[in-house]
Amino acid sequence: MMSRNLAVVGAGPIGGILAAHLISAGHSVAVVDVWKEHRDRIRAEGLRITGRGEDRIRPARVCASVRELEERVPELVFVCTKASDLGEVLDAVGPVLGGSGAVFVSFQNGIDTEAVMAQRLGRERVLRGVVHYAGVLPAPGEIRESFSNPPNYLGWLDPAAEAACRDAAALLTSSGLQTEATGEIQRHAWRKTVFNTCIMAVSAVTGLDMQEIMRFGPTERLADGLLEESIAVAAARGFDFGPGFAEQVREFHRHIGPHRPSMLADIEKGRRTENEFLVRRIAEYGDLEGVPVPLHRTLAAVIEGLELRGRRQREPHSTTGVSE
């Protein structure tokens, strides 16, 4: 396969594992990340990938800003940052690549990330990925893959982008990330969000890992209530996952082990979470569809309060986000 000129924005677990596959397949990949220590280690030693074997890859370029991509405009830009950082990424992308021919792929958690991108870049230039692998970043320059359950999915928003979508899915598959192109990407995005959000939200507000949640009756029942609400909202939006779906989710969570989701890590570090595209988004769609979502509304508000506390701890004199 001919080498392609690609970019990965966000070199955390999702972006780093993606970049490693693309580079190992012989493609020219520019990696963009705002964490200086991470960039410096990748430049000096390459990006180390562990978990299922070990590999060390070297990107063609390691960039601190999207602006640096202007020197050699990529044909595909994979946006792998947290969904909560999407606005800032688009602010940087617009002036640099907004007028280029690049196609942008949202490789992010949650619901409607691709819609936000499409508003700024145009539906015909945006694809949405739903990723079924995960990892952790134990140290700068190192990613440990912890989970892989292919296939991944890639979908288009506009029929004009279908060919580009199928090409990108083939590119990913040939690079070792089995990916199916689909015209029903929203269904896959909702399914993954429903699957994860019910237990992720409980972890964020309690500080418990997933195993602890499922072994303690009150928190297990709370997660189950969130699951039932989100399934009802998804159904109201036209996404029915079948009669056995709820038990499938419960069974998966019972056996996942002591995993600490990213939303909990964000709360503990005083960072903004992806709540806007996860718990809060399900609550908003529930209200829109007339589906009762008291648990989602409550937990979304608690998470927002915890985010405010984190901002105050970082900036003691700030009143950002406070309304009288």
Backbone torsions as a table, in degrees:
resi	resn	phi	psi	omega
1	MET	NA	139.0	179.3
2	MET	-66.3	140.6	179.1
3	SER	-64.5	135.6	-179.5
4	ARG	-109.0	151.8	178.1
5	ASN	-96.5	109.6	-169.9
6	LEU	-129.4	162.2	175.0
7	ALA	-136.6	143.3	174.6
8	VAL	-122.2	116.5	-179.6
9	VAL	-99.9	112.3	-175.9
10	GLY	102.4	103.3	-175.2
11	ALA	-103.9	38.9	170.6
12	GLY	-76.7	-161.7	-177.1
13	PRO	-56.9	-46.4	-178.3
14	ILE	-66.3	-51.1	-178.5
15	GLY	-68.6	-37.7	-179.0
16	GLY	-66.9	-44.0	178.0
17	ILE	-64.8	-40.9	176.2
18	LEU	-59.6	-49.8	-179.3
19	ALA	-59.3	-40.7	-179.4
20	ALA	-61.0	-43.2	178.4
21	HIS	-64.4	-44.6	-177.5
22	LEU	-65.4	-42.0	-179.8
23	ILE	-67.6	-42.5	179.2
24	SER	-62.2	-26.1	178.2
25	ALA	-83.8	0.2	174.6
26	GLY	97.8	11.1	-178.4
27	HIS	-90.8	154.3	177.6
28	SER	-87.8	114.6	-172.7
29	VAL	-123.2	123.9	170.0
30	ALA	-94.3	131.0	179.7
31	VAL	-109.8	129.9	179.3
32	VAL	-114.6	127.8	176.2
33	ASP	-152.2	144.0	-176.0
34	VAL	-87.2	-12.0	-176.9
35	TRP	-83.2	109.9	-172.6
36	LYS	-61.3	-46.2	-178.3
37	GLU	-61.5	-37.4	177.6
38	HIS	-64.5	-48.0	179.0
39	ARG	-59.9	-47.0	-176.5
40	ASP	-60.6	-41.4	-179.8
41	ARG	-68.3	-38.9	178.5
42	ILE	-64.9	-42.7	178.5
43	ARG	-61.7	-42.2	-173.8
44	ALA	-77.9	-40.1	-170.3
45	GLU	-125.1	-4.0	-173.0
46	GLY	85.4	172.4	178.6
47	LEU	-95.7	119.2	-177.9
48	ARG	-90.6	126.5	179.0
49	ILE	-115.8	122.9	178.5
50	THR	-125.4	-178.4	177.0
51	GLY	115.0	-51.6	175.4
52	ARG	-129.2	77.1	-169.0
53	GLY	85.9	-170.4	179.8
54	GLU	-141.3	141.0	179.6
55	ASP	-146.3	154.6	174.6
56	ARG	-134.5	119.8	-174.7
57	ILE	-120.4	154.2	-179.4
58	ARG	-122.9	113.1	177.1
59	PRO	-63.9	154.9	175.7
60	ALA	-62.3	-38.7	177.2
61	ARG	-141.9	145.1	173.3
62	VAL	-120.1	114.5	-169.2
63	CYS	-115.1	147.3	176.3
64	ALA	-87.9	-19.7	-174.9
65	SER	-146.8	151.7	174.6
66	VAL	-59.2	-27.6	-178.9
67	ARG	-56.6	-30.8	-178.5
68	GLU	-69.2	-16.6	178.7
69	LEU	-71.2	-16.4	-178.2
70	GLU	-62.8	-25.2	-179.1
71	GLU	-63.9	-35.0	176.5
72	ARG	-146.3	94.1	-171.2
73	VAL	-64.9	124.5	179.0
74	PRO	-75.6	156.5	176.5
75	GLU	-84.0	-28.4	177.6
76	LEU	-131.0	131.4	177.9
77	VAL	-119.3	113.1	177.6
78	PHE	-91.9	115.7	179.9
79	VAL	-93.2	108.8	-173.1
80	CYS	-118.4	18.8	176.2
81	THR	-73.8	170.9	169.8
82	LYS	-61.7	146.1	179.8
83	ALA	-57.9	-30.9	-179.7
84	SER	-66.1	-18.2	179.4
85	ASP	-97.6	4.1	-172.1
86	LEU	-61.6	-41.7	-179.9
87	GLY	-58.4	-43.2	179.9
88	GLU	-66.9	-38.8	177.8
89	VAL	-61.7	-44.9	-178.7
90	LEU	-67.7	-33.5	175.2
91	ASP	-60.4	-37.3	-180.0
92	ALA	-79.0	-37.0	-176.6
93	VAL	-69.2	-42.6	-172.6
94	GLY	-49.6	-57.1	-177.1
95	PRO	-66.4	-24.3	-173.3
96	VAL	-94.3	-48.1	-173.2
97	LEU	-117.3	-0.8	-176.6
98	GLY	-58.3	-34.0	-179.1
99	GLY	-97.5	6.1	-179.2
100	SER	-85.7	-178.6	176.9
101	GLY	-95.2	11.2	-176.1
102	ALA	-64.7	145.6	172.4
103	VAL	-104.1	137.8	-174.8
104	PHE	-111.2	136.3	-178.4
105	VAL	-119.4	121.1	173.9
106	SER	-82.7	108.9	175.4
107	PHE	-107.3	66.0	-170.2
108	GLN	-135.5	164.4	176.3
109	ASN	-77.3	158.6	166.4
110	GLY	99.0	-173.2	-176.5
111	ILE	-112.5	131.7	171.9
112	ASP	82.8	11.9	175.8
113	THR	-60.9	-39.2	-179.6
114	GLU	-67.6	-31.1	178.0
115	ALA	-67.2	-39.2	177.0
116	VAL	-63.4	-43.4	178.2
117	MET	-64.0	-41.9	-177.3
118	ALA	-64.4	-34.3	178.1
119	GLN	-61.0	-31.8	-176.7
120	ARG	-95.1	-30.7	-170.5
121	LEU	-115.6	-15.2	-177.9
122	GLY	100.8	134.5	-176.0
123	ARG	-60.5	-33.0	-176.0
124	GLU	-72.8	-9.0	-178.1
125	ARG	-111.0	5.4	-173.1
126	VAL	-120.4	133.9	172.9
127	LEU	-119.7	157.4	178.4
128	ARG	-122.1	129.6	175.3
129	GLY	-106.2	145.5	170.1
130	VAL	-120.8	113.9	-168.0
131	VAL	-99.4	136.1	178.2
132	HIS	-120.3	48.3	168.0
133	TYR	-142.3	163.1	-176.9
134	ALA	-155.4	168.9	178.7
135	GLY	-168.6	-175.9	177.1
136	VAL	-131.5	161.5	-179.5
137	LEU	-115.9	87.5	-173.9
138	PRO	-72.5	-23.1	-178.4
139	ALA	-160.5	159.1	176.7
140	PRO	-54.6	134.4	177.5
141	GLY	80.5	7.1	-177.2
142	GLU	-137.0	134.9	175.9
143	ILE	-130.1	132.2	177.5
144	ARG	-109.0	114.1	178.2
145	GLU	-72.5	129.6	-175.0
146	SER	-115.9	-13.0	-170.9
147	PHE	-161.4	136.4	173.7
148	SER	-150.1	123.7	-178.1
149	ASN	-140.0	72.4	-177.1
150	PRO	-64.8	161.2	9.0
151	PRO	-88.8	160.8	164.4
152	ASN	-86.8	166.5	-178.8
153	TYR	-128.6	145.8	177.9
154	LEU	-135.9	129.0	-176.7
155	GLY	-133.1	160.2	179.2
156	TRP	-104.1	156.1	176.3
157	LEU	-97.9	-34.2	-176.5
158	ASP	-120.7	138.3	179.4
159	PRO	-54.6	-27.2	179.5
160	ALA	-65.1	-18.5	-177.9
161	ALA	-98.8	2.9	-176.0
162	GLU	-61.2	-44.0	-178.7
163	ALA	-62.7	-43.0	178.2
164	ALA	-63.1	-37.0	179.3
165	CYS	-65.3	-46.3	-179.3
166	ARG	-65.6	-36.4	176.6
167	ASP	-64.0	-44.4	-179.6
168	ALA	-66.0	-39.2	177.8
169	ALA	-63.5	-40.5	177.3
170	ALA	-65.3	-38.6	177.2
171	LEU	-60.0	-46.9	-179.5
172	LEU	-64.8	-43.4	-179.6
173	THR	-62.5	-43.8	179.6
174	SER	-67.9	-17.3	177.8
175	SER	-93.6	4.9	175.7
176	GLY	99.2	3.7	175.8
177	LEU	-111.8	93.0	-176.2
178	GLN	-56.7	121.0	-173.8
179	THR	-138.8	134.1	178.1
180	GLU	-108.2	132.2	172.7
181	ALA	-78.7	139.9	-175.9
182	THR	-147.0	146.1	172.8
183	GLY	-89.9	4.5	-179.1
184	GLU	-121.9	46.7	-175.3
185	ILE	-65.5	-30.2	179.3
186	GLN	-61.9	-38.2	178.1
187	ARG	-59.7	-44.9	-179.7
188	HIS	-67.6	-38.2	178.4
189	ALA	-64.5	-43.5	178.3
190	TRP	-65.1	-43.0	-178.2
191	ARG	-60.1	-47.3	-180.0
192	LYS	-64.6	-41.0	-179.0
193	THR	-64.5	-44.8	177.2
194	VAL	-61.5	-41.9	-178.4
195	PHE	-58.4	-42.6	-170.7
196	ASN	-95.0	-34.8	-166.8
197	THR	-67.9	-35.0	-174.8
198	CYS	-59.6	-39.1	-178.6
199	ILE	-92.4	-29.9	177.8
200	MET	-61.5	-42.5	-178.7
201	ALA	-65.2	-41.4	179.3
202	VAL	-64.8	-40.0	177.4
203	SER	-61.7	-42.4	-177.6
204	ALA	-61.8	-38.2	-174.8
205	VAL	-90.6	-16.6	-178.9
206	THR	-106.6	-22.7	-174.3
207	GLY	81.2	4.8	179.9
208	LEU	-88.1	147.3	172.9
209	ASP	-79.3	174.3	-172.3
210	MET	-65.4	-37.3	178.5
211	GLN	-64.0	-43.4	179.3
212	GLU	-62.6	-40.1	179.0
213	ILE	-60.2	-45.2	-174.9
214	MET	-77.0	-12.8	179.1
215	ARG	-100.6	-1.3	-179.4
216	PHE	-117.6	116.8	-171.3
217	GLY	-49.6	-51.6	-177.5
218	PRO	-59.9	-41.4	-179.4
219	THR	-76.0	-33.0	175.4
220	GLU	-62.6	-41.4	179.2
221	ARG	-67.5	-35.3	177.0
222	LEU	-64.4	-46.2	177.8
223	ALA	-60.5	-38.8	-180.0
224	ASP	-67.0	-38.2	176.4
225	GLY	-63.5	-40.6	176.3
226	LEU	-64.0	-40.6	178.6
227	LEU	-60.2	-46.2	-179.2
228	GLU	-63.7	-40.8	177.4
229	GLU	-61.3	-47.8	-175.1
230	SER	-68.0	-34.7	175.5
231	ILE	-63.1	-40.2	179.3
232	ALA	-66.0	-39.6	178.4
233	VAL	-66.4	-45.0	178.3
234	ALA	-58.3	-42.5	179.1
235	ALA	-62.5	-39.4	178.2
236	ALA	-65.5	-26.9	177.2
237	ARG	-85.8	-1.8	176.8
238	GLY	100.9	13.1	-177.6
239	PHE	-115.9	100.2	179.6
240	ASP	-103.3	118.5	-175.1
241	PHE	-96.6	8.0	174.5
242	GLY	94.2	161.5	-173.1
243	PRO	-67.6	-24.3	-177.9
244	GLY	-93.6	3.3	-172.4
245	PHE	-65.6	-45.9	-176.9
246	ALA	-58.5	-44.3	-180.0
247	GLU	-68.7	-32.1	175.8
248	GLN	-62.1	-42.9	178.4
249	VAL	-64.2	-46.8	-179.7
250	ARG	-59.2	-45.0	-177.7
251	GLU	-63.8	-40.5	177.9
252	PHE	-61.9	-45.8	-177.8
253	HIS	-67.6	-30.1	178.2
254	ARG	-66.2	-25.8	-174.2
255	HIS	-112.2	8.9	-174.6
256	ILE	-75.8	-21.8	179.2
257	GLY	87.0	-169.8	-173.1
258	PRO	-80.3	51.9	-179.0
259	HIS	-78.0	137.5	177.5
260	ARG	-108.3	109.7	-175.0
261	PRO	-68.3	160.7	-176.5
262	SER	-61.3	-32.2	-179.7
263	MET	-64.0	-37.8	175.9
264	LEU	-65.7	-43.7	178.7
265	ALA	-60.0	-40.0	178.6
266	ASP	-63.3	-44.7	179.2
267	ILE	-61.3	-45.6	-177.9
268	GLU	-63.2	-30.1	-179.4
269	LYS	-95.6	5.9	178.0
270	GLY	71.3	25.1	-177.8
271	ARG	-100.0	161.6	173.3
272	ARG	-67.8	138.0	179.7
273	THR	-96.8	-179.7	176.0
274	GLU	-91.2	19.0	-178.0
275	ASN	-49.2	-40.7	-176.9
276	GLU	-55.7	-35.0	-176.5
277	PHE	-101.0	2.5	-177.3
278	LEU	-122.2	-91.6	-175.3
279	VAL	-64.0	-49.4	-178.9
280	ARG	-63.2	-38.4	-178.1
281	ARG	-66.4	-40.5	176.6
282	ILE	-63.8	-40.3	177.3
283	ALA	-60.8	-42.5	-179.5
284	GLU	-64.8	-43.5	179.0
285	TYR	-69.1	-32.3	174.7
286	GLY	-61.2	-46.2	177.6
287	ASP	-62.2	-41.0	-179.4
288	LEU	-62.5	-38.9	-176.0
289	GLU	-91.7	-2.9	-178.4
290	GLY	74.9	25.6	178.0
291	VAL	-98.1	126.2	179.7
292	PRO	-62.3	127.1	-179.6
293	VAL	-135.6	51.7	-176.9
294	PRO	-61.8	-35.6	-179.4
295	LEU	-69.0	-42.7	178.6
296	HIS	-64.4	-42.4	179.0
297	ARG	-62.3	-41.6	-178.3
298	THR	-67.1	-49.5	-177.7
299	LEU	-68.6	-34.6	175.8
300	ALA	-60.2	-42.4	179.8
301	ALA	-67.0	-40.5	178.5
302	VAL	-63.4	-43.3	179.0
303	ILE	-62.7	-40.9	177.3
304	GLU	-62.8	-37.3	175.6
305	GLY	-65.3	-40.1	177.0
306	LEU	-65.4	-36.1	175.7
307	GLU	-64.0	-41.8	177.9
308	LEU	-61.3	-42.8	176.9
309	ARG	-59.4	-41.9	178.7
310	GLY	-62.6	-41.0	177.9
311	ARG	-63.8	-40.3	-180.0
312	ARG	-65.6	-35.6	178.5
313	GLN	-68.5	-35.2	177.7
314	ARG	-75.7	-37.5	-176.6
315	GLU	-129.4	83.7	-171.3
316	PRO	-56.0	-26.7	-176.1
317	HIS	-98.9	5.0	-178.1
318	SER	-82.5	143.5	172.7
319	THR	-115.4	18.0	-178.4
320	THR	-56.5	132.3	175.6
321	GLY	87.8	-2.1	-178.2
322	VAL	-98.4	126.3	175.5
323	SER	-116.8	139.5	-178.4
324	GLU	-85.0	NA	NA
